[in-house]
Amino acid sequence: MLRWDQSETFLAQEGKLHSHLRFCQLTLDVTVVPCKATAEQLDFTMTTVTVTPAATLRGKVEDSSALCESTSAHIIEETEYVKKIRTTLEKIRNQIFKDEIRQNRTNCKLDAKRSGNIQSGSGSQMEPSLDPLVEKIKGKDLQLLELNKENELLKIKLEASREAGAAALRNVAQRLFENYQTQSEEVRKKHEDSKHLLQVNKLEKEQKLKQRAENLNEIAEKLEEKHSQITELENLVQRMEKEKRTLLEKKLSLENKLLHLKSNAAYAKSCQDLQMEIALLQEQISHLQFVIHSQHQHLRGVIQEMEELKNNVKDQDKRIENLKEKVNILEAQNKELKTKVAIWSETPRTKVSKAVSTSELKTEGTTPYMMLVRLRR
């Protein structure tokens, strides 16, 4: 049992070593099978290591955020992971060969000791017995050369996979950047249109507010006129009332005088004159009463008009206040849109980094995805 520092496990059970590695960009299948490693015969076989790209970026990207999470750090970590696996496999292979060579040497020494008591004439017979061992060693050397060639091929495939991963990342980054530019242009245009509509709406509200203010000034002038008119009517009515009282007093005085003169027949002509004067005063009093009544009605009408104008002024004040609030809201929205448009206009154009190797792939600056996330916050 051989355990690695990242909790990967290689199992050597019943003469078979198998490891299966799978990650998001590469799939590495390695199988090493040593068969019957004895002193007389050692047959060592290592299957070809294949590196296959795992579904080149899986076609359609389901989500741009999930795609961006497969960053260069993951690819670098996975590449180092493959390197460590390859180094470990080489160590295991070298250890197996060392054990085989050591065992062969031990067997050779034992054979030499056993043949030490044989006569010198038997030395010529010993050399042919070592030929199979030498052939086996040559065969193992050839196998070692083949394994080295396979190792070089593995390196070439690994570099090719790195280049493919880097190219795929560049393509994804290019597509994300193009999407970012398109979306930013759409958002900027949308903000410009909203800004224009708000400005038009603001101008309309300001025009209405100005018109309401002019109407309010006209109503205020009318109220002043009505107030002056009411004051004049009140003064006129007061004068008429005073004149009415004077005429009533004069009439009462003449009636008393007429009663005093009626008792004397010598003043018959004077009584007639007094009666005519009293009738004239009565007519004047009636006419004055009618005028006073008319002025009272006119005064009530003017007062009613004044009340209506006051109510109209109150309504105009409310409308003006509502218009002022709407204008303030529109101004705040306009300022906010100006700020957003300025932010979108001043956003630096992010360039796509030209990565060459996954081991040196680093994201420079701010990616379009991160900028979109910040703007959404």
C-alpha positions, 0 to 999 in steps of 0.5 A, a space after each residue: 500500500 502506497 499513500 500520497 500526500 493528497 489522499 490519492 492511493 495506489 493499490 499493489 494487490 496480487 501483482 497489479 498496480 492500477 490508478 485512475 485519475 480524473 479531473 475537469 480538463 484531463 483524464 489519465 488512465 495508468 495501469 502497471 502490471 508486473 507478472 511473476 517477478 522471480 529470479 529466473 524469469 521477470 516479465 514486466 509490462 506497463 500499458 500505454 498511458 493515454 491522455 484524453 481531453 475531457 469533453 472539450 469544454 463540454 460544448 455549450 457553457 451552461 453558466 458563465 459563472 460556473 465556467 469562470 470558476 474553472 480558473 487557471 489555478 485549477 489547471 495548474 494544480 491538476 498539471 502538478 498533480 499529473 507530474 507527481 503521479 508520473 514521478 511516483 510511477 517512475 519511482 515505482 518502476 525503477 524500484 521494481 527494476 532495482 529489486 529485479 537486478 539485485 535479486 539477479 545479482 544475488 542469484 549469480 553470486 549463489 550460483 558462483 559459490 555453488 560452482 566454486 568446488 567444481 574443477 577449473 575444467 568446468 569453468 567453460 561449462 559455466 559461461 553458457 549458463 549465464 547467457 540466458 541471464 544476460 539475454 534477460 538483462 538485455 530484454 529488460 534494458 530494451 523494455 526500459 528504453 521502450 518505457 522511456 519512449 512512452 514516457 517521452 510520448 506522455 510528456 508530448 501528449 501532456 504538453 499538447 493537452 496543456 496547449 489545448 486547455 490554454 486555447 480553450 481558456 482563451 476562447 472562453 475568455 474571448 467569448 465572455 469579453 465579447 458578451 461583456 462588451 455587448 451587455 455593457 453597450 446595451 445597458 449604456 444605451 438603455 441608461 441613455 434612453 432612460 435619461 432622455 425620457 426622464 429629462 423630457 418628463 422633467 421638462 413637462 413637469 416643470 412646464 406644468 409647475 410654471 403654469 400652475 404658479 402663474 394660475 396661482 398668481 392670477 387667482 391671488 390677484 383675483 382674491 385681492 380684487 374680491 377682497 377690495 370689492 367686499 370692503 367697498 361693498 361693506 362700506 357702501 352698505 354701512 353708509 346706506 344703513 346710516 342714511 336709512 336711519 337718518 331718513 327714518 328719524 327725519 320721517 318720524 320727526 315729520 310725522 310727529 310734527 304733522 300730528 301736532 299741526 292736524 289739530 289746528 285747521 289753520 295749518 292745513 296747507 302745511 300739513 299737506 306739504 308735510 304729508 308730501 315730504 313724508 311720502 317722498 321720504 318713505 319712497 326714498 327709504 323704500 328705494 334705499 332698502 331695496 338697494 341695501 338688500 341688493 348690495 347684501 346679495 351682491 356682497 354674499 355672492 362676492 364672499 362666496 366667489 372669494 371662498 371658491 377662490 380660496 379653495 382653488 388656491 388650496 388645490 393649486 398649492 397641493 398640486 404645486 407641492 406634488 409637482 415639486 416632489 415629482 420634479 425632485 424625484 426626477 432630478 434624483 433619478 436623473 443624477 443616478 442615471 448620469 452617475 451610472 452612465 459615467 461609470 459605464 463610460 469610464 470602465 477600462 477595456 479589459 484585454 484578453 490575456 494570451 496564455 501560452 502554458 497552463 503552468 504560467 496562466 494567470 488572470 491579469 487585471 479584472 475579468 468581465 465576469 467579476 466586473 459584472 458581479 460588482 456592478 450587480 452588487 
